[in-house]
Amino acid sequence: MRPLRIALAVLLFAAVSPLTASPASAAADTAPPVLADVTISPDTVQVAGVDLVPVTVRVRMTDESGVIESGEMGGGTLPALTLQRVSGSGQSLEGAALKLSSGTAQDGVWSATIHVPSTWDGRWEVSQIRADDAAGNQLSIDPREAGKVAAVDVTGTHQPAVTMQFTPDPLVGDGPLTVQGRFYFKDTDKGIPNQPIFFGADNICVEYGAEPNGTTRADGTFSKTYPKGDAFLRCVGILRPASSAFQPAFIVVTSGHPRVKPAVTATASRTSVTAGTKVTISGTVMPYGVSTTVQVQQLRNSSWRTLGSAQVGDGNRYTFDVRPETAGANQYRVVSPSDDDELTGVSPTVVVTVGSSGGGGGDDETLPITGPAALRMAGGAGVLILVGVGLLLFGRRRRNPATSQPSADR
């Protein structure tokens, strides 16, 4: 009877469960968060030099299941806003993460404080707001299209500026690279002394947080030498508090890519061969990432002719097979091409000599047959023949007396 009671209990539970389901599950939230209001305070700012003025953006949103903080692929968090520059010149967009500052997730105010520099001279408007709710719905809206305009007018004076150069120019290979320049004020051209600054490379210029890692000299100049240079992005700027943990913020910044002439090496697996022998030309292209393919060329009739191309792979290495046919010195080189002749990398010339008998034999799959080896083999064969003849004669001598000797009885 016990199994029967258990079965009846299961059936009863299954029958009752739908009746006890919560109203929330019966009516799931399918609507994105609703933008109720957006404001900026103060909405007028005056700022000079490298000073900063904080402004606060407040966004009120409502949602049935509740607005939540969520991460985005590639970094960043939601809810978030974007400010767009609609007048003035320079940086055009600024992003900021929003945090719940009052109310609830279902009806609350989300805020972000942005530190405005003098280089923001002009008018800035909130151009986008994005937010997720607990049910997986997302709001993405330009509040201006909904009639909700939030703006700040910035009057920036005595603005800072920066110059940057690379030495040497171009950089050859992965040798030392120096980044140098000067921070100054536009209106007076006076250098900005003893100013903490940030040097960045590659994605660090645009991702993650940042802290000062350098200082200007008394005249506003700066320099930093990297022991091994490359073609990746370099930047230098004066930081300000960031509105997002996933992106640095600057009062002023400049960036650029060094011009790089690749350093190309080339060696041949054999330097003396017979005609048609496979020879592998290999080498490296430095620095990393500056070139993905190289061209292998041969000097023919005083002109370099391209034989083909090779991929630059792991360890910045490439390989290319040639089969020289012309007797004498065959000259090869490897080129990392560029639209700018100054940035075209060329290896030293590699010489492979083709002789009548050669010194390298045939293909990798065969063994060379040379004069001295053939003579040794012929000599060995001759010795074997003489030994064989001697043994034959010796055998005949031993057999003849046994068959021709007269019997003692006769």
C-alpha positions in Angstrom: 0.0 0.0 0.0 2.9 2.4 0.6 3.9 2.7 -3.1 0.3 3.4 -3.9 0.1 6.2 -1.3 3.3 7.8 -2.7 2.0 7.7 -6.3 -1.3 9.3 -5.2 0.6 12.0 -3.3 2.7 12.8 -6.4 -0.5 13.0 -8.6 -2.1 15.3 -6.0 0.9 17.6 -5.9 1.0 17.8 -9.7 -2.7 18.7 -9.8 -2.5 21.3 -7.1 0.8 23.0 -8.1 -0.6 25.0 -11.1 -3.3 26.4 -8.7 -0.7 27.7 -6.3 1.6 29.4 -8.9 2.5 33.0 -8.1 0.9 35.8 -10.1 4.4 37.0 -11.1 5.1 33.8 -13.1 1.7 34.0 -14.7 2.4 37.5 -16.0 6.1 37.8 -16.8 7.8 41.2 -17.3 8.3 41.7 -21.1 8.7 45.5 -21.2 12.1 47.3 -21.0 12.8 49.9 -18.3 11.0 53.3 -18.8 12.9 56.6 -18.8 10.9 58.9 -16.6 13.3 61.9 -16.5 17.0 63.0 -17.0 18.7 66.1 -15.6 22.2 67.6 -15.4 23.3 69.8 -12.5 24.8 72.3 -12.8 23.9 72.9 -16.4 26.4 75.8 -16.9 30.1 75.4 -16.1 33.1 77.7 -16.2 36.5 76.0 -15.9 40.1 77.1 -16.6 43.5 75.4 -17.0 43.8 71.9 -15.6 41.0 72.5 -13.1 37.9 70.3 -13.0 34.2 71.0 -12.2 32.0 68.1 -11.2 28.5 67.8 -12.7 25.9 65.2 -11.8 23.6 63.5 -14.3 20.5 62.0 -12.8 18.3 59.5 -14.6 15.0 58.3 -13.2 13.8 54.9 -14.5 10.8 52.7 -13.6 10.5 48.9 -14.3 8.2 46.1 -13.1 10.9 43.6 -12.4 13.5 46.2 -11.5 16.5 47.8 -13.2 19.7 45.9 -12.4 23.5 46.5 -12.8 24.9 44.2 -15.5 28.1 43.8 -17.4 28.6 44.1 -21.1 30.7 42.0 -23.4 34.0 43.7 -24.0 33.8 45.6 -20.7 31.6 48.3 -19.2 28.5 48.1 -17.0 24.9 49.1 -17.3 22.9 51.2 -16.7 25.1 53.8 -18.5 24.7 57.1 -20.4 26.5 58.8 -23.2 27.2 62.6 -23.5 27.6 64.0 -27.0 29.4 67.2 -27.9 27.1 69.3 -30.1 29.2 72.4 -30.3 32.9 73.2 -29.9 35.8 71.0 -31.1 37.7 68.1 -29.8 36.5 64.9 -28.0 33.0 64.2 -29.2 31.7 61.5 -26.8 31.9 60.7 -23.1 30.4 57.6 -21.4 29.5 57.2 -17.7 28.2 54.3 -15.6 25.1 55.0 -13.5 24.6 53.9 -9.9 21.3 53.8 -7.9 21.4 56.9 -5.7 17.8 57.0 -4.4 14.6 55.1 -4.6 14.3 51.4 -5.6 15.1 49.3 -8.6 11.5 49.4 -9.6 11.3 53.3 -9.3 14.6 54.9 -8.7 17.1 57.6 -9.6 20.4 56.5 -11.1 23.3 59.0 -11.0 26.8 59.6 -12.4 29.3 62.4 -11.5 31.4 63.7 -14.4 34.5 65.9 -13.9 34.4 68.5 -16.6 37.7 70.0 -17.9 38.4 73.2 -19.7 39.0 71.3 -22.9 35.2 70.5 -23.0 34.5 74.1 -24.0 31.1 73.9 -25.8 27.7 72.3 -25.3 27.2 68.7 -24.3 23.9 66.7 -24.3 22.9 63.3 -23.0 22.5 61.3 -26.3 21.9 57.8 -25.1 20.7 55.9 -22.0 20.9 52.1 -21.7 19.7 49.8 -18.9 18.7 46.2 -18.3 16.0 44.8 -16.0 15.8 41.6 -14.0 13.7 39.9 -16.7 16.3 40.4 -19.4 14.7 43.4 -21.2 16.9 46.3 -22.3 16.3 50.0 -22.7 18.3 51.9 -25.3 17.1 55.4 -26.0 18.2 58.8 -27.1 16.2 60.9 -24.5 16.1 63.9 -26.9 13.9 61.8 -29.2 11.5 61.4 -26.3 11.5 65.2 -25.6 13.8 65.0 -22.6 16.9 67.2 -23.3 19.6 67.3 -20.6 22.6 69.5 -21.5 25.6 71.3 -19.9 27.2 74.4 -21.4 30.9 74.6 -20.7 33.1 77.7 -20.9 36.7 76.5 -20.9 39.6 79.0 -20.9 43.4 78.7 -20.6 43.1 75.3 -22.1 46.0 72.8 -22.0 47.5 71.1 -25.1 50.1 68.5 -25.9 52.6 67.6 -28.6 54.2 64.2 -29.1 57.0 62.8 -31.4 58.7 59.5 -31.8 62.5 59.0 -31.9 63.9 57.5 -34.1 61.6 58.1 -37.0 61.2 55.6 -38.4 62.0 53.0 -35.8 64.1 50.2 -37.3 63.2 46.8 -36.0 62.5 46.5 -32.3 65.2 48.8 -31.1 64.6 51.5 -28.3 61.8 53.9 -28.9 61.5 57.3 -27.2 58.2 59.2 -26.8 58.8 62.8 -26.2 56.9 66.1 -26.4 55.5 69.0 -24.4 52.4 70.0 -22.4 51.6 73.7 -22.6 48.7 76.2 -22.4 47.2 77.2 -25.8 46.7 80.9 -25.0 50.2 81.6 -23.5 52.3 78.8 -25.1 53.8 78.4 -21.6 54.8 74.9 -20.5 52.9 73.1 -17.8 55.6 72.3 -15.2 55.8 69.3 -12.8 52.4 67.9 -14.1 51.6 64.3 -13.4 51.0 62.5 -16.7 50.1 59.1 -18.1 52.0 57.1 -20.7 50.0 54.4 -22.3 50.5 51.7 -25.0 48.1 49.8 -27.2 44.7 49.1 -25.6 45.7 50.6 -22.3 45.2 54.0 -23.9 41.4 53.3 -24.2 40.6 50.5 -21.7 40.8 49.9 -18.0 41.7 52.4 -15.3 44.9 54.4 -15.3 47.2 56.1 -12.8 49.9 58.7 -13.5 53.3 57.1 -14.4 55.3 60.2 -15.4 55.8 63.9 -14.7 56.6 66.9 -16.9 59.8 68.8 -16.5 60.0 72.4 -15.4 59.4 73.6 -19.0 56.5 71.2 -19.6 58.5 68.8 -21.7 58.5 65.0 -21.2 60.2 61.9 -22.5 60.0 58.1 -22.0 62.1 55.5 -23.6 60.8 51.9 -24.3 63.7 49.4 -24.5 61.9 47.5 -27.3 59.8 49.5 -29.7 56.9 48.4 -31.9 54.2 49.8 -34.1 51.4 49.7 -31.5 49.4 52.8 -30.4 51.1 55.1 -27.9 49.5 57.9 -25.9 50.3 60.5 -23.3 47.9 62.7 -21.4 46.8 64.4 -18.2 44.3 62.2 -16.4 41.1 63.1 -14.6 38.7 61.0 -12.5 37.1 58.4 -14.8 33.3 58.0 -15.0 33.8 54.3 -15.8 36.1 51.7 -14.3 36.7 50.3 -17.8 38.1 53.4 -19.5 40.6 56.1 -18.6 39.5 59.8 -18.7 41.7 62.7 -19.7 41.8 66.5 -19.5 44.0 66.4 -22.6 45.6 63.5 -24.5 47.3 62.7 -27.7 48.1 59.4 -29.4 49.7 58.0 -32.5 51.4 55.0 -34.0 55.2 55.0 -34.5 56.5 54.6 -38.1 58.4 51.4 -38.2 60.8 49.9 -40.8 60.9 46.1 -40.2 64.2 44.5 -39.6 64.3 41.4 -41.8 66.9 38.5 -41.5 67.4 35.7 -44.0 69.6 32.6 -44.1 69.8 29.7 -46.6 69.7 26.1 -45.4 72.5 25.4 -48.0 74.9 27.7 -49.8 76.4 25.3 -52.3 74.2 22.8 -54.3 73.6 21.1 -57.6 70.9 22.5 -59.9 67.3 21.9 -58.8 68.2 21.2 -55.2 65.7 22.4 -52.6 67.0 25.3 -50.5 65.0 26.7 -47.6 65.3 30.4 -46.9 64.2 31.4 -43.4 64.4 34.3 -41.0 62.6 36.7 -38.8 60.7 40.0 -39.2 60.9 42.4 -36.2 59.1 43.9 -34.4 56.1 41.8 -33.7 52.9 42.6 -35.6 54.5 44.9 -38.1 54.3 42.5 -41.0 52.1 39.4 -41.8 53.7 38.5 -45.1 57.1 38.8 -46.8 58.2 38.5 -50.4 61.1 36.4 -51.6 63.0 37.9 -54.5 65.9 36.7 -56.8 68.3 38.9 -58.7 67.9 38.2 -62.4 69.5 40.3 -65.2 70.3 43.0 -62.7 66.7 43.2 -61.6 65.0 41.8 -58.5 62.1 39.4 -59.4 59.5 38.3 -56.9 59.3 34.5 -56.6 56.4 34.4 -54.1 55.3 35.3 -50.6 55.5 33.7 -47.2 53.4 34.1 -44.1 55.1 35.5 -40.9 54.1 33.1 -38.2 54.9 32.2 -34.6 58.1 33.8 -33.3 57.9 36.3 -36.2 59.5 33.6 -38.4 58.9 32.7 -42.1 60.2 30.0 -44.4 60.3 29.8 -48.2 61.7 27.0 -50.5 63.6 27.8 -53.7 65.3 25.5 -56.3 68.1 27.4 -58.0 68.8 26.1 -61.5 71.4 28.6 -62.9 75.0 27.6 -62.5 77.1 30.1 -60.4 76.0 32.5 -57.7 72.2 32.9 -57.2 71.2 35.9 -55.1 68.1 36.1 -53.0 66.6 38.6 -50.6 63.4 38.9 -48.5 61.3 42.1 -48.5 58.6 43.3 -46.0 56.7 45.6 -48.4 55.1 48.9 -47.6 53.4 51.7 -49.6 56.0 54.0 -48.0 59.5 53.3 -49.3 61.0 54.5 -46.1 59.2 51.7 -44.2 60.0 48.8 -46.6 62.2 46.3 -44.8 64.8 44.4 -46.8 67.0 41.5 -45.7 70.7 41.2 -46.5 71.4 39.3 -49.7 71.7 35.5 -49.5 73.9 33.7 -52.0 73.4 30.1 -53.1 76.1 28.7 -55.5 75.1 26.1 -58.1 78.0 24.0 -59.3 78.3 21.2 -61.9 78.8 18.6 -59.2 77.6 20.6 -56.3 78.2 20.3 -52.7 74.8 19.6 -51.4 73.6 16.6 -53.3 70.0 16.2 -54.5 66.7 16.7 -52.8 66.3 16.1 -49.1 65.0 12.6 -49.8 68.2 11.4 -51.7 71.8 10.9 -50.7 74.5 12.5 -52.8 76.8 10.3 -55.0 80.1 12.0 -55.4 83.4 11.1 -57.2 85.4 9.9 -54.1 82.5 7.8 -52.8 82.1 6.1 -56.2 85.8 5.3 -56.4 85.7 3.7 -52.9 82.7 1.6 -53.9 84.5 0.5 -57.2 87.7 -0.3 -55.3 85.7 -2.4 -52.8 83.9 -4.3 -55.6 87.3 -5.0 -57.2 88.7 -6.5 -54.0 85.6 -8.7 -53.7 86.0 -10.0 -57.3 89.7 -10.8 -56.7 88.9 -12.7 -53.5 86.2 -14.6 -55.3 88.6 -15.7 -58.1 91.3 -16.8 -55.6 88.8 -18.9 -53.7 87.6 -20.5 -56.9 91.2 -21.5 -58.0 92.0 -22.8 -54.6 89.0 -25.0 -54.6 89.9 -26.4 -58.0 93.4 -27.3 -56.9 92.1 -29.2 -53.9 89.7 -31.2 -56.1 92.0 -32.1 -59.0 94.5 -34.3 -57.1 91.6 -36.4 -55.7 90.3 -37.3 -59.1 93.5 -37.8 -61.2 95.9 -39.6 -58.8 96.5 -43.3 -59.9 95.3 -46.0 -57.6 97.9 -47.8 -55.5 96.5 -51.2 -56.5 97.3 -50.9 -60.2 
